Amino acid sequence: MFSYRHAFHAGNHADVLKHTTLLAVLRHMTQKEAALNVFDTHAGAGLYKLDGDFAKTSEEAAEGFLKLVASKPDTPFAPALQDYIDMVAGFNAGNTWSVYPGSPFIIQSLLSGRDKLKLFELHPTDTKTLIANVAQLEAGRQVTVLREDGFEGLKKFLPPPSRRALVLCDPSYEVKNDYMRVASMVADSMLRFATGTYAVWYPIIPRPEAHDLPKKLKTMANKAGKSWLHATLTVKSSKLTTDEQGEVVRPGLPASGMFLINPPHTLKAALKDALPQMVKLLGQDANATSTLDSGG
């Protein structure tokens, strides 16, 4: 269960979707005076080196964030996409792109002194790296790292004292059981704290569980009478191909989605402008597309 390391995938097209969405959500939620509690159920290492061994091995950032910033679009970047690029730039010196912030650092960069961030991570190596990275922030008690299962650990913190919370859930899904655990966690969390904002990232792959998850979350939101938003980004076909030697070539991750319950009312407009640019700039074949649906 500890085989997954996000360092191999940092800055890929899924991160572009996830972090552009996360940033747009936080921009809205941090405007209010009441304290905000943010929970990252699968925090990872927090910071990643795009010129490090892990990233260079997979080169996924080359088809994601690095491809985005190297592009010269016909029109200016959509505001949400430009905000995302500017945020990553804040972690880098000059015109270099060697550091990529994971969700913990994106979140913390927008928090004020009254806000709190809880980071859950089980991977022993990533937990140590996360603790060391967070220490550099000198954020004191604002940020807490917990080496425990985020699916279970979240329960004791809901509802939060301020009655304002954002929960980000983005497990690796390398364990098939994760799909079921995500749905169970959201259902349990909504019973404990119905007005919280829940953001779930998931991979879109040829697996029934991957296609069932957003359907389950939509049903959950509708039954509870809550608003929801579902955004997807596809960059290429998911079909297997063969190389010149006749060996099967797996396409890697072709698409991913973000499903939010109780999203900010400003989010749909932000993504409506940003998603078509992601498709145009990150698409790898004629199958590249995006969807944006909402309800409630």
N, C-alpha and C positions, 0 to 999 in steps of 0.2 A: 504493500500500500504506500510505500515511501519512494516509489520509482519516479513519480512525477516531480519535475523541477521547472518552475516557470521561467527560470533564466534562459532555457532553450527557446522559449516562445515570446519573450519580452519584446514589445513593440510591433507584434504582428498585426494583421488586419483586424483580428478579433479585439486586440487591445485598443486599436483606433476607435472602433465602435463603442466598446465598453467605457473607455476613459473620456471620450467626448461626451457621452451620455451622463456619466458620473459627474463630470465637471459642470455640465449644464444644470443638473439637479441641485448640486451644492451651491451654485451661484444664487439660486432662488432661495433655498432653505436657510442660508446663512444671513439673509437680509433682516430677519426678524430678531428682536432683542432677546427673546427667551432662549435659554441654553438649548443647544442641539446635542444629542447623543448619537454617535455614529458607531456602527458595529460592522467590522469586516470579518466574515466568518472563515475566510481562507486567505490569510494576508500575504503569504509568501515571504520573500526576503526583503521586500520594501523598496529596494533600489537595485538596478541592474546595469551592467556595463555592456553597451552594444559593441564595444571592441574587445570584449572578453572571450574566453574560450567557448563558453556555453553558447553565446549568441552567434559566434562565428561558425560553430558547428552546424547549426540549423539554418542560419541566414534568413530567418523568418522576418526579421525587422526590415530586411532589404525589400520585401514585398509588402511591407506595412508602413510603419511610421517614416522610415528613411526614404521610401518611394514617394510618400506624400510630400515631404519637405523638399525633395529634389525636383518635384514637378513644377511646371510653370503654367498654371491654369489660365484659360482665356479671360476669366472674370475673377475678382477677388475671392478669397476663401469665404465661405459662409461664416458668420460671426462665431458660431459655436465651434467650428473647426479651427478658426484662427485663434480663438481663446485657448483651445487645446494645444496648438503648436506653440503659442507664446508661453504657456505654462511649462511645457517640457523644456523650452529654451531657458527658462529661469534656473534650471538645474545644470546647465552647461555654460562653459565659458567661450566667449567669442562666437565663431561660426561653426564650432564642432558639435557633434551629436554623439558623444561617447557615453552619456548617462541617460538612463530611462527610468523615470519614477513609476513605481507600482502604485496600486490603489492607496496604500497607507500614506504615502508621501503626498499624493494628489489631495487626499482628504485633509491631511493636517495643514497643508499650505493655505487652506481657506478658512480654517477654524479660528475663532477668537478665544480670548482667555477663559471665557465661561463655558465653552464647549468641551466635550469629552469624546475620546476615541478609544475604543476597545478593539484590539487586534488579536484574533485567534489563529494559531498555527500549530500543527502537529509535527511536521517534519523536523527532526532533531537538528539537522544542519541549518535549514532555513530559519528555524527559531533563533539559533545563536546569531546568525547573520542579521536577522531582523532586530534583535535586541541591540546589537552593536550599531546598526544604522540609525535606529531610533534615538540612541544615546547622543548622536551628533546633533540632534534637533534641540537638545536642552529644553525640552517641552515640559519637564517636570511631571506633575500628576495628570496633565492633560491627556497623555497617551499611555495606555497600559497594554503590555504584551502578555498574552496568556497562552501557555503551551498546553492546549487542550482542544478537544473536538468542538469546533464552532457550532455544529448542529445542536449539540447538547448544551454547550456553555452559554449560549445566548439566552436560554430560558430564564436564568436567575436575574437577568438585567431588565426584563420586560414585565410591566411597563416602567419606563424611566421616570425619575422624579419630576422632570420638567414637562413630561407628556409630549415631547418632541423627539423623534428618532428616525434615522435612516439606517436600514440594514442592507448591506451589500453581500450577496451570496454568489460566489463564483468558484465552486470546487473544480477539480480537474476532470471529473466524470470518467476517470480511468477505471474506476470501480462502478460496475453497472448499477449497483445499489444506490449510488449518489442521486440518480434521478428521483427515486422514490423518497429519499431522505430530504431532498430539497422541497418537494411538495409537502411532506409531513411537517417540516420546519416552518414553512410559511403558514400552513393551516394552524399550527399550534401558536405561532407568534401573533396571528390575527385574533385568536381567542384571548390572548393575554393583553394585546395592545392593538385594537382595531384601527386606530387612526395613524399608525406608523406608516412610513414610506418604505416599501420593500422592492429592491432591485435585484433581479436574478439574471445572471449571464448563463447561456448554455450553448453548446456546439450544435450545429445543424449537420448531422451525419446520417448515413443510411442505417439507422437503428430505430426501432419502434419507440423506445423510451424517449429518444430525443425529440420525436415529433409529438409524443403524448404530453410531455411536460408543459409546454405553453397552453395546450388545451385545458389541462387540469388547472393551471393557474387562472386562466380566463373564467372557467366555471366557478372557481373558488371566489373570485372577485365579484362576479355577477350575483352569486347567491348571497354574498355579504352586502350587496348594494354599494360596492366600492368602485371608484374609477380605476381604469387600467390603461396601459399603453404597451404596445408590442412593436419593436423595431427589429428588422433583420437586415443583414448585409451578406450577400453572396458574391464571391470574387471569381469563382471558377466552377467547372463541372465537378461532380463528385464521382464520376464514373472511373473505373479502373482502366488503365491503358497498358500497352506493352511497348517495350523499347526495341531497338534493332536486333537485339539478341533473343527476343521473345520473352524476356523476363517481365513479370507483372510490375507495373509502376503505380504505387498508391499516390493519390493526389494530395495527401495531407489534408489539413482542415479547409474545406471549401467555403464554409459559411458559419455564421453564428447569430445569436439573437439576444436581445435584452427585453425582459418582461418586467414591467413595473406596476405595482399596485399602490394606489394613492399618489400618483406622480404629480409634480408641480404643474399647474395649468399652463405654464410657459414652455414646457418641454416639447410638446408636439410641433409647435412652430419652429423651434430651434432645430429639431431633427429634420423637419420637412425641407429645410434649406441645405442642411449638411449631408444627408444621406445620398442624394444624387451626385454630389461631388465625390464622395467616397467611392461610389460605383465607377465613375468616370476615371478617377485617378488611380484606383487600386485594382480595378477589374483586370483579370488575366485572360479571359476568353469571352466569347459571345454570351455565356451564361450569367455574366455579372449582372446583378440586379439588387434592388432593395425593396422592402415593404415597410409600411408604417400604418398601424391600425390602433384604434382606441375605442373606449366605450365607458359606460357608467356615468 
